[in-house]
Amino acid sequence: MKKRSVSLLACVVAGIAMFGAVPATAATPPLPAPATRDLTVVSYNIHHAQGADGALDLERIAQVLERSGADVIGLQEVDRHFGARSDYVDQAAWLADRLGMSYCYSANLDLDPEAGRTERRQYGTAILSAYPMGDCENTLLPNQPGGEQRGLAQADVRVRGVELRVYNTHLTHQSQQGRLDQAAVFNEKARSAGLPTVLIGDLNAEPSTPEYDVFTQVLSDVWPVVGDGPGYTFDSDNPIGRIDYALTSADVTPIAAEVIATLASDHMPLVTEVALPHPSSNGAGNR
């Protein structure tokens, strides 16, 4: 037994002499970057489901949204028991049920029922989500005399441990100054959000306008980063303008963007894929 121990020791000494000393600890390989959460977001002015061809077809809107693969949807010009033009349907509830999503509806117009009916006539925006969603609220935006009331809808969506603040809006088409005043409100909201943020909506102004410089003071336009071509969203039967947007905070990374060609509304939907930060990057953990 003693001879065997001496022999083993001699082998170790010989090995060290030949190859050098064995390090006490091996070098630790770098850790991979934290995984992100990818999300598909859609902005769509549905024109109360009346298409460019004049047909009222809410199922056609649903099919467009379904094919987009959307996880979160911001809709504008959404009727809720508004009138005969949309068959008195609660369009947000109908679409959410059809797509298997939760929803928040924000009424910017809230009118008395028509004679013989009991439901209030409402018109506004909606946020739909395939992920858990809460803290829904609507902020009425500054309005010009005689203008149509507009609002800024807000909801917090929880995507695999990441809280995302979603804003959805439809700015006035009647006044440039009105849009500037309304954009100032959403800029202030975005500054104080304290969360990864996406704003989607029909902003009724093209990138060449002074309003665009205000839109992008706090949040960034995804189309110049990942879009291809002019990105026209209006009119759907003769596209001539980019007035529908997805804007993101610095911690939300654009991956891709496209406009879906369809006559289901007078606008075409803007589909954006983004990456959200891993929850560990802001100390949120995996709660």
matplotlib code that plots the C-alpha trace (Angstrom):
import matplotlib.pyplot as plt

x = [0.0, 2.9, 4.7, 1.4, 1.0, 4.6, 4.1, 0.9, 2.6, 5.4, 2.9, 1.3, 4.6, 5.6, 2.3, 2.7, 6.2, 5.0, 1.8, 2.2, 0.2, -3.5, -5.5, -7.5, -10.7, -11.6, -12.6, -16.4, -18.0, -20.0, -23.7, -26.1, -28.1, -31.4, -34.2, -36.6, -40.4, -41.5, -45.0, -47.1, -49.0, -51.6, -53.1, -56.3, -58.9, -61.8, -64.3, -67.1, -66.4, -67.6, -65.1, -63.9, -66.3, -69.2, -69.9, -70.5, -68.7, -67.3, -66.3, -64.1, -62.3, -61.9, -60.4, -57.8, -56.8, -56.7, -54.4, -52.1, -51.1, -51.8, -51.1, -52.2, -54.6, -55.5, -58.7, -60.1, -63.6, -65.3, -69.1, -70.9, -74.7, -74.1, -76.8, -78.1, -74.8, -73.3, -76.4, -76.3, -73.5, -71.1, -68.1, -65.3, -67.0, -67.9, -64.4, -62.8, -65.1, -64.5, -60.7, -60.5, -59.1, -59.8, -60.6, -60.9, -63.4, -63.0, -66.1, -65.1, -68.7, -71.4, -74.9, -78.4, -80.2, -82.2, -86.0, -87.2, -83.7, -82.1, -78.3, -76.3, -74.8, -71.0, -68.1, -64.4, -61.4, -60.6, -57.6, -57.6, -55.1, -54.2, -52.3, -53.6, -54.6, -55.7, -55.7, -57.8, -58.5, -59.3, -58.1, -60.2, -57.9, -58.1, -60.9, -61.4, -64.7, -67.1, -64.6, -65.3, -64.1, -61.0, -59.3, -56.1, -56.9, -54.5, -54.0, -51.2, -50.5, -48.5, -46.4, -44.6, -43.5, -43.1, -45.5, -46.1, -48.0, -50.2, -51.7, -54.2, -55.5, -57.2, -56.2, -58.4, -58.6, -60.0, -57.1, -53.4, -53.2, -55.6, -53.3, -50.4, -52.3, -53.4, -49.9, -48.5, -50.9, -49.7, -46.0, -46.5, -48.2, -45.4, -42.7, -44.2, -45.2, -42.2, -42.8, -41.9, -44.4, -46.1, -48.4, -50.5, -53.1, -54.5, -52.6, -54.0, -50.7, -47.9, -44.2, -43.6, -45.8, -44.9, -47.0, -44.7, -41.8, -44.0, -45.2, -41.6, -40.2, -40.6, -41.4, -39.9, -41.6, -40.9, -41.5, -38.3, -36.3, -37.9, -40.5, -40.1, -41.5, -43.7, -45.9, -49.1, -52.2, -54.8, -56.9, -57.2, -58.5, -55.9, -53.1, -51.6, -50.6, -48.9, -51.1, -51.3, -48.4, -46.7, -44.4, -42.2, -40.1, -36.3, -36.5, -38.9, -37.0, -38.7, -38.2, -40.5, -43.4, -45.8, -49.1, -51.7, -53.5, -57.3, -60.5, -62.2, -62.0, -60.9, -57.6, -55.2, -53.8, -50.3, -48.7, -45.5, -43.4, -41.4, -39.2, -39.8, -37.0, -36.5, -38.1, -34.7, -33.5, -35.7, -35.7, -39.1, -38.0, -40.4, -43.4]
y = [0.0, 2.4, 1.7, 2.4, 5.8, 6.8, 5.7, 7.8, 10.8, 10.5, 10.5, 13.7, 15.4, 14.3, 15.6, 19.0, 19.2, 18.3, 20.4, 23.1, 23.6, 23.0, 26.2, 26.3, 27.3, 27.2, 30.4, 31.0, 31.4, 34.6, 34.3, 34.7, 37.9, 37.7, 36.5, 39.1, 38.8, 39.2, 40.8, 41.5, 44.8, 46.1, 49.5, 49.6, 52.3, 50.0, 52.8, 51.0, 47.9, 49.7, 48.8, 50.9, 49.0, 50.2, 46.8, 46.6, 43.4, 42.9, 39.3, 40.6, 42.9, 39.9, 37.8, 40.5, 40.8, 37.0, 36.6, 39.3, 37.2, 40.1, 39.8, 43.4, 45.4, 49.1, 49.9, 53.3, 54.3, 51.5, 51.6, 50.4, 50.3, 53.4, 53.1, 51.4, 52.1, 49.3, 47.3, 48.5, 46.0, 46.3, 46.0, 45.8, 43.0, 41.1, 41.2, 40.3, 37.3, 36.3, 36.5, 35.0, 38.2, 40.5, 44.1, 47.6, 50.0, 53.8, 55.9, 59.3, 60.0, 58.9, 59.8, 59.1, 56.0, 56.3, 56.3, 52.8, 51.5, 51.3, 51.2, 54.3, 55.2, 55.2, 55.7, 55.5, 53.2, 49.7, 47.8, 44.0, 41.7, 38.0, 38.5, 39.5, 43.2, 45.7, 49.3, 50.4, 54.1, 56.9, 60.5, 62.9, 65.0, 68.8, 69.6, 72.5, 74.3, 72.3, 69.4, 65.7, 64.6, 62.3, 60.4, 58.6, 55.0, 53.2, 49.7, 47.7, 44.3, 41.6, 39.7, 36.7, 38.8, 42.1, 45.0, 46.9, 50.2, 50.4, 53.7, 53.9, 57.1, 58.8, 62.4, 65.0, 65.4, 68.9, 71.0, 71.0, 72.9, 70.4, 67.6, 69.4, 70.0, 66.4, 65.0, 67.1, 65.1, 61.7, 62.9, 63.9, 60.5, 58.6, 60.5, 59.5, 55.9, 54.2, 51.1, 49.9, 51.7, 51.3, 53.9, 52.9, 54.9, 57.0, 60.3, 62.0, 63.5, 62.5, 62.4, 65.6, 67.7, 69.7, 67.4, 64.5, 66.3, 66.5, 62.9, 61.7, 63.8, 61.1, 57.9, 56.7, 55.8, 52.2, 52.5, 54.2, 51.6, 48.4, 49.3, 48.9, 51.4, 54.4, 52.6, 54.2, 53.2, 55.5, 55.3, 51.6, 51.7, 54.4, 54.5, 58.0, 58.7, 57.3, 58.5, 55.3, 54.7, 52.6, 54.5, 52.9, 53.8, 53.2, 49.9, 48.4, 47.1, 47.2, 44.0, 44.3, 46.3, 45.9, 47.3, 44.7, 45.4, 45.1, 46.9, 45.9, 49.6, 52.9, 52.5, 49.5, 47.9, 48.6, 45.4, 45.8, 43.1, 44.3, 42.8, 43.7, 43.6, 40.6, 41.2, 40.9, 44.0, 46.3, 44.3, 42.9, 39.3, 36.6, 37.7]
z = [0.0, 0.8, -2.5, -4.4, -2.6, -3.5, -7.1, -7.3, -5.9, -8.4, -11.2, -10.0, -9.7, -13.2, -14.6, -13.0, -14.4, -17.9, -18.1, -15.5, -12.3, -12.5, -11.7, -8.5, -10.4, -14.1, -15.8, -15.5, -18.9, -19.4, -18.7, -21.6, -21.9, -20.1, -22.3, -23.7, -24.0, -27.6, -28.2, -31.3, -31.0, -33.4, -33.9, -36.0, -36.7, -37.5, -38.6, -36.6, -38.8, -42.0, -44.8, -47.6, -49.8, -47.6, -46.0, -42.3, -41.3, -37.7, -38.5, -41.3, -38.8, -36.4, -39.1, -40.0, -36.3, -35.9, -38.9, -37.5, -34.5, -32.2, -28.5, -27.7, -29.8, -29.8, -31.6, -32.5, -33.7, -31.8, -31.3, -28.2, -28.7, -30.8, -33.4, -36.5, -38.3, -36.3, -35.5, -31.9, -31.2, -28.3, -30.7, -28.1, -26.2, -29.4, -30.7, -27.4, -27.1, -30.7, -30.3, -26.8, -25.2, -22.3, -23.1, -21.7, -23.4, -23.2, -24.2, -25.4, -26.5, -24.0, -25.2, -23.9, -25.3, -28.5, -28.1, -27.3, -26.3, -22.9, -23.7, -23.6, -27.0, -26.7, -29.1, -28.4, -28.2, -26.9, -25.8, -26.2, -24.7, -24.8, -21.5, -18.1, -18.1, -15.5, -14.2, -17.2, -17.3, -19.8, -19.8, -21.8, -24.0, -24.6, -27.0, -29.4, -29.4, -31.6, -31.8, -31.1, -27.7, -27.8, -25.1, -24.0, -23.0, -20.6, -19.4, -17.8, -19.4, -17.7, -20.1, -18.4, -15.4, -17.2, -16.6, -19.9, -19.9, -23.0, -24.3, -27.1, -28.6, -31.6, -31.9, -33.5, -37.3, -37.0, -35.7, -35.7, -32.5, -31.0, -31.9, -30.4, -27.1, -27.0, -27.7, -24.8, -22.5, -23.7, -23.5, -19.8, -19.1, -20.8, -18.9, -15.6, -16.5, -14.8, -16.9, -20.4, -22.5, -25.9, -27.4, -30.4, -32.2, -35.0, -34.5, -37.6, -38.7, -41.0, -40.2, -42.1, -39.8, -36.7, -34.6, -35.3, -33.6, -30.5, -30.8, -30.6, -27.8, -25.2, -27.2, -30.4, -33.7, -34.6, -38.3, -39.3, -37.3, -38.6, -41.2, -44.9, -47.4, -46.8, -44.2, -45.5, -43.4, -44.9, -47.1, -47.4, -51.0, -52.0, -49.5, -49.4, -45.7, -42.6, -39.7, -37.6, -35.2, -32.7, -30.3, -27.7, -24.7, -24.8, -22.9, -25.6, -28.7, -32.1, -34.0, -37.1, -38.4, -41.3, -42.6, -43.6, -46.8, -46.2, -47.1, -43.8, -42.7, -44.2, -42.4, -42.5, -39.4, -38.2, -36.8, -34.7, -33.0, -30.0, -27.4, -23.7, -21.2, -19.0, -15.5, -13.8, -15.7, -13.6, -10.4, -10.9, -10.5, -11.5, -9.5]

ax = plt.figure().add_subplot(projection="3d")
ax.plot(x, y, z, "-o")
ax.set_aspect("equal")
plt.show()
